[in-house]
Amino acid sequence: MPVKYLGWLVEIIFQDQAGKITKRRIQIKSIRSGMIKADDLLSGQPRTFEESGLLAWLPIKTWERA
């Protein structure tokens, strides 16, 4: 995921280490060494994702930003 998405709201499809695939809306806080730190918009909790687990991402339109 390009660094240009820092601070953006993004919808991702992610596969975790156990192979479970989930769809989440996140706000990206940092991207470093293949790790993405973000706030999960549904739970409001901070999350960390391995960049290699991202299957797809889509920036959420600016008019939808919170």
C-alpha positions in Angstrom: 0.0 0.0 0.0 1.5 3.3 -1.0 2.5 5.8 1.7 0.3 8.4 0.0 -2.7 6.9 1.9 -1.5 8.0 5.3 -4.4 9.6 7.1 -6.9 8.3 4.6 -10.0 6.2 5.2 -9.6 3.0 3.3 -11.7 -0.2 2.8 -9.5 -3.3 2.8 -9.9 -7.0 2.2 -7.3 -8.7 4.4 -6.2 -12.3 5.0 -4.7 -13.0 8.4 -2.1 -15.5 9.3 -4.7 -18.2 10.0 -6.1 -17.7 6.5 -9.3 -15.9 7.6 -10.4 -13.2 5.1 -12.1 -10.1 6.4 -13.3 -6.7 5.0 -12.6 -3.7 7.1 -12.7 0.1 7.0 -9.6 1.7 8.5 -7.9 5.0 8.9 -4.2 4.6 8.2 -1.9 6.0 10.9 1.5 4.7 9.7 3.2 2.4 7.2 6.6 1.1 8.1 8.6 -2.1 7.3 5.6 -3.9 5.8 3.3 -3.1 8.8 0.3 -0.9 8.6 -0.9 0.7 11.8 -4.5 1.9 11.6 -7.7 2.6 13.5 -10.5 0.2 12.8 -13.6 2.3 12.1 -16.1 -0.3 13.3 -14.5 -1.1 16.6 -12.7 2.2 17.1 -9.6 0.1 18.2 -6.1 0.4 16.9 -5.0 -2.5 14.6 -1.9 -3.6 12.9 -1.9 -5.4 9.6 0.9 -7.0 7.6 1.1 -5.4 4.2 1.6 -8.9 2.6 -1.9 -9.9 3.9 -3.7 -7.2 2.0 -5.7 -8.7 -0.9 -7.3 -5.4 -2.0 -7.8 -1.8 -0.9 -10.0 1.0 -2.0 -9.8 4.6 -0.7 -13.1 5.8 0.6 -14.4 8.9 -1.3 -13.6 12.2 0.4 -17.2 13.1 0.9 -17.6 9.9 3.0 -14.7 10.8 5.3 -15.6 11.2 9.0 
